[in-house]
Amino acid sequence: MKSMFEEDNAIEWYNKGIDLCALGKHEQEIWCYDKSLEINPNADCVWYNKGLTLDELGKSDYAILCYDKALEIKPNSIMSLNNKGSSLGKLGRYEDALVCLDLALSLNPNIAITWKNKANALENLGRDEESKRCYKKAKILELQSH
């Protein structure tokens, strides 16, 4: 069992990573997330944010591994599923992307970015009519949120 001091330290490293993200210092940000994960490897939000950063750096294959870790901890994380799907799409793995995106949408069908990511994957597979329907759904959701 982790002591309260260790848990606080994990949160501090995580928060430092968030601060470095805002400054665009992504390599240092990842280092902070790694320090946090050394203390608490079961922090799904840290795995998720590390995945976001790796994806931002063009390391989608490593981002997917982080999203997988986050999903081991919190299997129904809609945003981890969405971003894993997006990263898979960036790697040209469109069918795999659709599996993640469809699961995310089954958990919450009201997230515009997930519909956009699905539309992108479908478009890349040449499934244009389905893609158009997904883009339309995303646009409707965006308009409803304003």
N, C-alpha and C positions, 0 to 999 in steps of 0.2 A: 504494500500500500504506500502511495506517495504521501510525503509529509505536506502540510499546508505550505511550507516554504517552497518546496519543489513545484507545487502546482502554481503558486504565485510567480515563480521564476519562469515557468513555461508560458504563462500569460504575458509576462513582461517581454519575453523574446518574440512572441507572436505580435504584440503591439508595436515593438520596434520594427518588425518586418512591415507592418501596415504603414508606419510612418515613412519608411524607406521607399515603399511603393509610391507614395504621394510625391516623393522627391525624384522618382525615376531611377533609383539606384537598385535595379532589379537583382544583380548578382549578390549584393549585400543583403537584400531582402530575403532571398532564398537561403542564405547562410543562417539568418535569424530563424526562419521557419525550421530549418534542420536542427538548430539548437533546441527549439521548443519541442520538436518531435522526439529528440533524444530523451527528454524528460517525460513527455506524455505522447506516446505513439498512437494513442486512441483519440486524438483530437481531430475529428473529421473536418472542422473548419480550417485547420492549418493545412491539412492535405489538399483541401479544395483551393485555398488561396495559393499554395505552392503550384498547383496545376495551372491556375490562371496565369501566374507569372511565367512559368515555363512556356506556356502557349504563346504568351506575349513576345517571348524571346525566340519564337519560331521552333521550339522544341516540343512539338505536338506529341511525339511518341512518348516522351517522358511525362508530359502532362497527363496523358491517358493513364499511366501507371499511378499517378497521384489521385486521379479521380477514382480509379479502381480501389485504392486504399480507403478513400473517403466513403465509397459505396459499401465496402466491407463493414465499416463501422455504422453507417446510416444508409441502409439499402434503398430507402425511398426518398433520397435527397434529389428533388426535382432539378435543382441547378447543377448538381454533379452529373446527373444523367444528361442534361441539356449540353453542358460544356464538353462532356466526353463525346457526345454525338457530334458536336461542332469540330472537335479535334480530329475525330475519325474522318470526317468529311474533308478536312484540310489535307489528310494523308491519302485521299482518294478512296477511302473505304466506305463508300456510300451506303451499301446494304447494312453494314454493321452500324453505321450512324443512324439509320432509320430505326433499327431495333431499340437503341437508346432513346431516341426522340419519341418514338411511339409509346414507350414505357413512361417517359416523363409526362406526355400528354394524357395518358390513361390516369395518372395521379392528379393532374390539374390541367384541364384543357383551355385554361384562360391566360396562358403566358405567350405573349406575342412573339418573343424572340425564339421560342421553341418552334412555333409554326414557321417562322422565317428560316430557321436552320433546316427544318424538314423540307421546306420548299426548295432550298438550295440543293439538298441531297437528291431530291426527286428530279430537279432540273438537270443535274449532272448525270443522272441515269437515263435521261431522255424521256422522262415521264412528265411531259409538259402540261397536260391538262390537270393532273393531280397537283403539280407544282403551283399552277395558277390558283387553284382552290385554296391551297395553303397560304399563299401570299395574300389572298383576299381575306382569309380568316385573320391573319396577323394584322392587316390594316384595320379591320373592324375593331379588333381588340385594342389597338393603339388609339383609335379615335374615342373609344369608350373610356379609356383611362385619362383622357384630357379634360 
